[in-house]
Amino acid sequence: MPHVLVLNASYEPLGVVPLRRALVLVLENKAVCLEESGAYLHSATVTVPAPSVVRLKRFVRVPYRGPVPLTRRALFARDGGRCMYCGGVATSVDHVVPRSRGGKHVWDNVVASCRRCNHLKADRHLVELGWRLRHKPAPPTGLAWRIIGTGHRDPRWLPYLQPYGADDVLARIDGISA
């Protein structure tokens, strides 16, 4: 099912919701459709354009957002879906400093890895193997990561995410996956 970018009344990105939820917001007059996806939803009597970006009519106060949570989906988005050792298609998560040797499960120590590299590395340090990381792992920053890290992307969202660091996020993802 397609997803829709939800903006606050101040045009600040709040999150991504399923198309059905966004349509309910628009139909209940709680949100305004800013961008249409080009598809149409049909009922018995009405045809409605499917939204791609909606803006809430009333401002919603957002509580403090801490650091971006470390999830598998966000990790693969940060690393562009590529193995940080060989550049192949990533299918697993690897700890640079193995947990068995005191490594923590934090952004600075976790990378996307292909099955082969993860198996060969096992519980050893990179120095022992003579391997190097393609990029130094770091926690993602910026509000755009909360949106792009969900794994859902639509080119129509870019103008609304650019003020919040989307260009940097996409450049990093595209630079890694290239």
MIKOLKE-328368 format. One record per residue (C-alpha): x, y, z. Coordinates in pm, 1 decimal, always signed. Layout:
<rs>
<<X; Y; Z>> ...
</rs>
This chain:
<rs>
<<+0.0; +0.0; +0.0>> <<+139.3; +345.8; -84.4>> <<+244.3; +582.2; +190.4>> <<+188.3; +954.7; +235.0>> <<+408.2; +1225.0; +390.0>> <<+229.3; +1415.0; +668.2>> <<+334.0; +1774.9; +737.9>> <<+244.8; +1986.9; +1036.5>> <<+54.5; +2313.3; +982.3>> <<+399.3; +2479.5; +980.3>> <<+513.8; +2246.2; +695.7>> <<+745.7; +2056.5; +930.5>> <<+752.7; +1684.9; +840.6>> <<+581.9; +1473.3; +1106.2>> <<+593.1; +1126.4; +958.4>> <<+470.4; +881.2; +701.5>> <<+127.3; +719.0; +715.9>> <<-52.5; +465.8; +495.7>> <<-263.4; +606.4; +212.3>> <<-583.2; +500.9; +386.4>> <<-501.7; +705.2; +700.6>> <<-407.6; +1012.0; +492.9>> <<-729.6; +988.0; +295.6>> <<-930.8; +975.7; +619.0>> <<-750.9; +1290.2; +739.8>> <<-839.4; +1470.5; +416.2>> <<-1200.3; +1349.9; +407.7>> <<-1254.2; +1447.9; +773.3>> <<-1123.3; +1794.9; +684.3>> <<-830.0; +1763.6; +925.3>> <<-569.0; +1787.0; +649.0>> <<-522.0; +1941.7; +306.8>> <<-376.8; +1753.4; +11.9>> <<-67.3; +1937.9; -116.9>> <<+54.4; +1680.7; -371.5>> <<-138.2; +1411.3; -550.7>> <<+10.8; +1075.0; -641.1>> <<-161.5; +1054.2; -978.9>> <<-378.0; +757.6; -876.5>> <<-747.1; +778.9; -800.2>> <<-958.8; +607.5; -537.0>> <<-1313.9; +520.2; -633.0>> <<-1625.0; +469.8; -425.3>> <<-1979.8; +405.8; -545.7>> <<-2044.0; +777.0; -597.5>> <<-1712.3; +964.7; -566.9>> <<-1368.5; +956.4; -726.5>> <<-1093.3; +1108.1; -510.3>> <<-730.8; +1171.5; -611.6>> <<-488.0; +978.4; -390.0>> <<-265.3; +1215.2; -189.2>> <<+112.9; +1193.3; -176.7>> <<+171.1; +1483.9; +66.9>> <<-83.9; +1619.5; +316.4>> <<-61.6; +1913.8; +558.1>> <<-255.0; +1920.2; +883.0>> <<-488.4; +2218.3; +925.5>> <<-411.5; +2258.4; +1295.8>> <<-63.5; +2276.7; +1444.3>> <<+33.2; +1967.3; +1640.4>> <<+288.5; +2014.9; +1916.7>> <<+554.8; +1748.6; +1877.0>> <<+726.4; +1628.5; +2194.0>> <<+1106.0; +1618.9; +2209.8>> <<+1246.4; +1369.8; +1965.9>> <<+1555.1; +1195.3; +2088.4>> <<+1813.3; +1033.6; +1866.4>> <<+1699.4; +825.4; +1571.0>> <<+1623.2; +473.6; +1696.7>> <<+1849.7; +198.7; +1566.6>> <<+1627.7; -27.4; +1358.9>> <<+1713.9; -269.1; +1082.6>> <<+1520.7; -61.5; +827.3>> <<+1691.8; +263.2; +930.1>> <<+2032.9; +92.1; +924.0>> <<+1978.5; -35.0; +570.3>> <<+1858.2; +312.8; +467.4>> <<+2170.9; +471.7; +618.6>> <<+2401.4; +226.8; +438.7>> <<+2207.3; +237.3; +111.8>> <<+2130.2; -134.5; +125.3>> <<+2495.8; -215.2; +50.7>> <<+2753.5; -419.0; +239.4>> <<+2997.0; -185.5; +413.3>> <<+3281.9; -431.5; +353.6>> <<+3251.6; -538.9; -13.1>> <<+2974.3; -318.5; -156.6>> <<+2746.6; -611.7; -241.2>> <<+2377.7; -629.9; -159.0>> <<+2336.6; -623.6; +219.6>> <<+2119.7; -889.2; +378.2>> <<+2232.6; -886.0; +741.1>> <<+2350.8; -666.5; +1024.4>> <<+2708.2; -685.4; +1155.9>> <<+2881.2; -536.7; +1458.7>> <<+3218.9; -383.4; +1363.7>> <<+3354.5; -462.6; +1709.3>> <<+3184.2; -794.8; +1788.3>> <<+2951.9; -801.2; +2085.4>> <<+3144.4; -1101.5; +2214.3>> <<+3446.2; -871.0; +2242.0>> <<+3271.9; -583.5; +2414.0>> <<+3115.5; -406.7; +2115.3>> <<+2789.5; -223.8; +2176.1>> <<+2471.4; -225.9; +1968.7>> <<+2492.7; +143.6; +1872.6>> <<+2495.0; +335.9; +1542.2>> <<+2875.5; +378.4; +1550.6>> <<+2931.6; +1.2; +1574.2>> <<+2660.6; -148.7; +1351.2>> <<+2675.5; -177.2; +970.5>> <<+2482.6; -348.5; +692.4>> <<+2662.3; -653.5; +558.5>> <<+2619.1; -922.2; +298.0>> <<+2581.2; -1278.7; +423.4>> <<+2924.4; -1382.5; +292.3>> <<+3119.3; -1100.5; +461.6>> <<+2924.9; -1143.4; +785.2>> <<+3007.1; -1515.1; +788.1>> <<+3376.9; -1462.0; +703.1>> <<+3419.0; -1187.4; +963.3>> <<+3245.9; -1388.8; +1236.1>> <<+3358.9; -1254.0; +1577.3>> <<+3689.3; -1103.8; +1468.1>> <<+3812.5; -744.9; +1447.2>> <<+3868.2; -582.8; +1108.9>> <<+4241.6; -548.4; +1182.2>> <<+4273.7; -925.2; +1219.1>> <<+4130.5; -974.5; +869.3>> <<+4297.0; -674.2; +706.1>> <<+3955.2; -536.8; +605.3>> <<+3845.2; -173.7; +587.6>> <<+3502.3; -17.3; +606.8>> <<+3385.6; +166.1; +296.1>> <<+3250.1; +447.8; +519.7>> <<+3276.6; +519.2; +889.4>> <<+2946.6; +430.9; +1057.8>> <<+2777.2; +722.9; +1232.5>> <<+2432.7; +792.4; +1372.5>> <<+2200.6; +961.3; +1122.9>> <<+2113.9; +1323.8; +1190.0>> <<+1839.3; +1558.3; +1079.0>> <<+1464.0; +1540.6; +1070.0>> <<+1469.2; +1397.9; +717.0>> <<+1607.6; +1069.7; +857.9>> <<+1286.0; +1011.6; +1045.7>> <<+1106.1; +1009.7; +712.6>> <<+1361.5; +848.0; +480.2>> <<+1461.9; +592.9; +744.8>> <<+1113.7; +441.2; +723.6>> <<+1215.8; +297.8; +388.1>> <<+937.5; +479.8; +204.0>> <<+1044.6; +740.6; -49.2>> <<+859.3; +943.7; -305.8>> <<+1022.4; +1208.6; -528.9>> <<+726.9; +1440.7; -462.6>> <<+834.5; +1457.4; -95.4>> <<+1176.8; +1605.5; -169.0>> <<+1079.0; +1977.8; -177.5>> <<+918.4; +1940.5; +166.2>> <<+1216.3; +1753.1; +314.6>> <<+1502.0; +1962.8; +167.9>> <<+1496.1; +2227.7; +445.2>> <<+1545.1; +1944.6; +695.9>> <<+1856.3; +1788.0; +543.2>> <<+1709.5; +1552.6; +281.0>> <<+1977.8; +1638.4; +24.7>> <<+2252.2; +1528.7; +264.5>> <<+2066.3; +1210.9; +353.5>> <<+1999.4; +1114.3; -8.4>> <<+2353.9; +1204.2; -117.2>> <<+2492.1; +975.9; +153.0>> <<+2258.0; +691.6; +58.4>> <<+2321.8; +732.0; -316.2>> <<+2696.6; +772.9; -258.3>> <<+2712.5; +449.8; -62.5>> <<+2497.9; +248.6; -300.5>> <<+2682.0; +370.6; -610.9>> 
</rs>
